[in-house]
Amino acid sequence: MTQQKSDYRVLIADDYQPDLELLAVAMKAAPQLSIAHAALNGEQTIDYLKGNAPFNDRELFPLPQLLLLDLKMPGIDGFGVLHWLQTNPIPNLAVFVLTGTMNPTDEIRARAMGADAFFKKQPMIEQNRETMRAIQQRLEARREAGNN
């Protein structure tokens, strides 16, 4: 089966603009990933997933297959989003944490709250490209296993 770039719509939740720009460039190394939206905090992430205004038009704001979630954001942080997802699951949504946190307990906590994978943010573009390729491979493995 031939897959196309839009196979995996990605919602990025990250409040740091330079990281968003770096991810957008790095994502070109993973041609099946495309950014559906970049949410700047947990509240906006939840609004997007719920389809609240201004995200209520699913033609313009389609549900993603992947949420790339930073843990450290103002207001509702990544753990708050994970908590919301525990009681409001989104079908076929993979949640991959992509964060700069160096606290090993954050990974344990995120996985316990339902995160499917945990990646550390990288400072260099080539390292981020490798991360995007690894993310794409994880998504393909999930699809092959029937987890969409």
C-alpha positions in Angstrom: 0.0 0.0 0.0 1.4 3.4 -1.0 1.2 5.9 1.7 1.2 9.6 1.2 2.5 12.6 3.2 -0.9 13.3 4.8 -1.1 9.8 6.2 -0.4 11.2 9.7 -1.8 14.5 10.7 0.1 15.9 13.6 -1.1 18.3 16.3 2.0 19.8 18.0 1.5 21.2 21.5 4.5 23.4 22.4 4.7 27.0 23.7 8.2 27.7 22.5 8.2 29.2 19.0 11.8 28.3 18.1 11.0 24.7 18.9 7.9 24.8 16.7 10.0 26.2 13.8 12.7 23.6 14.3 10.1 20.8 14.3 8.5 22.1 11.1 11.8 22.0 9.3 12.8 18.6 10.8 9.5 17.0 9.9 10.4 17.3 6.2 12.7 14.3 6.9 9.5 12.2 7.7 7.4 12.7 4.6 4.3 10.9 6.0 3.9 13.5 8.8 2.1 16.8 8.2 1.3 19.4 10.8 -2.5 19.9 11.2 -2.0 22.6 13.8 0.5 24.0 16.4 -1.2 24.6 19.8 0.7 27.0 22.1 -0.6 25.6 25.4 -2.6 22.8 26.9 -5.9 24.6 26.9 -5.6 25.3 23.1 -4.6 21.6 22.6 -7.7 20.4 24.4 -9.9 22.9 22.6 -8.5 21.7 19.3 -9.2 18.0 20.2 -12.7 18.8 21.5 -13.5 20.8 18.4 -14.3 23.9 20.4 -14.4 27.3 18.6 -12.3 28.3 16.7 -11.5 24.7 15.9 -15.0 23.4 15.3 -14.7 23.1 11.5 -13.1 19.6 11.0 -12.5 20.4 7.4 -10.1 23.2 8.4 -9.0 21.6 11.7 -9.1 17.8 11.2 -8.5 15.4 14.1 -4.9 14.3 14.2 -3.5 10.8 14.3 -0.6 12.1 16.4 -0.2 14.5 19.2 3.4 15.7 19.8 3.1 16.9 23.4 5.5 19.1 25.3 5.2 18.6 29.1 6.3 22.1 30.2 3.8 24.7 29.0 2.1 27.6 30.9 -1.4 27.1 32.3 -2.5 23.5 31.4 0.8 21.6 30.9 1.4 18.4 29.1 0.4 16.3 32.1 -2.9 18.2 32.2 -3.5 17.3 28.6 -2.7 13.6 29.4 -5.1 13.7 32.3 -7.8 15.1 30.0 -7.2 12.4 27.5 -7.5 9.7 30.1 -11.2 10.6 30.5 -11.8 11.9 26.9 -10.0 9.4 24.7 -9.6 10.3 21.0 -9.9 7.3 18.7 -6.8 6.4 16.8 -4.7 9.2 18.4 -1.1 8.3 19.3 0.4 10.6 22.0 4.1 11.0 21.8 5.7 13.3 24.4 8.5 15.5 22.9 10.0 17.5 25.6 13.1 19.1 26.9 12.6 17.8 30.5 15.5 16.0 31.9 13.6 14.6 34.9 13.4 10.8 34.5 10.3 10.6 36.6 8.5 12.7 34.0 8.8 9.9 31.4 7.5 7.3 33.9 4.6 9.6 34.8 3.7 10.4 31.2 3.7 6.8 30.2 1.5 5.9 33.2 -0.9 8.6 32.0 -1.2 7.1 28.6 1.7 8.5 26.5 2.6 6.0 23.8 6.2 7.2 23.4 8.7 9.6 25.0 11.3 11.6 23.0 13.7 14.3 24.2 13.9 17.5 22.3 17.2 17.9 20.4 19.2 21.1 19.9 20.4 20.4 16.4 18.4 20.1 13.2 19.9 16.7 12.1 19.1 15.2 15.5 15.5 16.4 15.2 15.3 14.9 11.7 16.3 11.6 13.2 13.7 12.0 15.9 11.0 12.7 13.2 12.1 9.6 11.3 11.8 7.5 14.5 8.4 9.0 15.2 7.2 8.1 11.7 8.6 4.5 12.1 6.7 4.2 15.4 3.5 5.3 13.8 3.9 2.9 10.9 4.6 0.0 13.4 1.4 1.0 15.3 -0.6 1.0 12.1 0.8 -2.4 11.1 -0.2 -3.7 14.6 -3.7 -2.5 14.1 -3.5 0.4 16.5 -3.9 3.1 13.8 
